[in-house]
Amino acid sequence: MSTAQLQASQRFLDAMGPMIANEEKMQEVIGYIQALRHSEEYETITFEELSKYLPVETAFERIRQEIVNLYQNQ
């Protein structure tokens, strides 16, 4: 492991503090980190632009279903 990785690991452990022992909190943090890693892959779209392609209600339902599927498959 590189020095940078060791330092990053220590900072992560320090930031988490006693939450390290809480699996639910660890999963929340890991999920957040993964979301950040992939957040640059998606373009921002306004509601007006979105509604040209499909109704906003349909879009939110699809997003909700994707989230449900994601958490069920973990």
C-alpha positions as CSV (number, residue, x, y, z in Angstrom):
1,M,0.0,0.0,0.0
2,S,1.3,3.4,-0.9
3,T,1.9,6.2,1.6
4,A,-1.0,8.2,0.0
5,Q,-3.3,5.1,0.5
6,L,-2.2,4.7,4.1
7,Q,-2.8,8.4,4.8
8,A,-6.2,8.3,3.1
9,S,-7.1,5.1,5.1
10,Q,-6.2,6.8,8.4
11,R,-8.2,9.9,7.5
12,F,-11.2,7.8,6.7
13,L,-10.9,5.9,10.0
14,D,-10.5,9.1,11.9
15,A,-13.5,10.7,10.3
16,M,-15.7,7.6,10.9
17,G,-14.7,7.4,14.5
18,P,-16.9,5.0,16.5
19,M,-19.2,4.6,13.5
20,I,-16.7,2.0,12.1
21,A,-18.3,-0.6,14.4
22,N,-21.8,0.2,12.9
23,E,-22.2,-1.8,9.7
24,E,-25.2,0.3,8.6
25,K,-23.3,3.5,8.9
26,M,-20.3,2.0,7.0
27,Q,-22.7,0.9,4.2
28,E,-24.1,4.5,4.0
29,V,-20.6,6.0,3.8
30,I,-19.5,3.4,1.2
31,G,-22.7,4.1,-0.8
32,Y,-22.0,7.8,-0.7
33,I,-18.4,7.4,-1.8
34,Q,-19.5,5.1,-4.7
35,A,-22.1,7.7,-5.8
36,L,-19.4,10.4,-5.8
37,R,-17.1,8.2,-7.9
38,H,-19.8,7.8,-10.5
39,S,-21.4,11.2,-10.3
40,E,-19.4,12.6,-13.1
41,E,-20.7,10.1,-15.6
42,Y,-24.1,11.7,-15.8
43,E,-25.2,15.0,-17.3
44,T,-27.5,17.4,-15.5
45,I,-30.9,17.8,-17.1
46,T,-33.6,20.3,-16.1
47,F,-37.2,19.2,-15.5
48,E,-38.2,21.1,-18.7
49,E,-35.7,19.2,-20.8
50,L,-36.8,15.9,-19.2
51,S,-40.4,16.5,-19.9
52,K,-39.7,16.7,-23.6
53,Y,-38.8,13.0,-23.4
54,L,-41.1,11.6,-20.8
55,P,-43.4,12.9,-18.0
56,V,-41.6,13.9,-14.8
57,E,-43.8,11.4,-12.8
58,T,-42.6,8.6,-15.0
59,A,-39.0,9.6,-14.7
60,F,-39.2,9.7,-10.9
61,E,-40.9,6.3,-10.8
62,R,-38.1,4.9,-12.9
63,I,-35.5,6.5,-10.6
64,R,-37.4,5.1,-7.5
65,Q,-37.4,1.6,-9.0
66,E,-33.7,1.8,-9.9
67,I,-32.9,2.7,-6.2
68,V,-35.1,-0.2,-4.9
69,N,-33.4,-2.6,-7.3
70,L,-30.0,-1.4,-6.3
71,Y,-30.6,-1.9,-2.6
72,Q,-32.3,-5.2,-3.1
73,N,-29.3,-6.6,-5.0
74,Q,-26.7,-5.6,-2.4
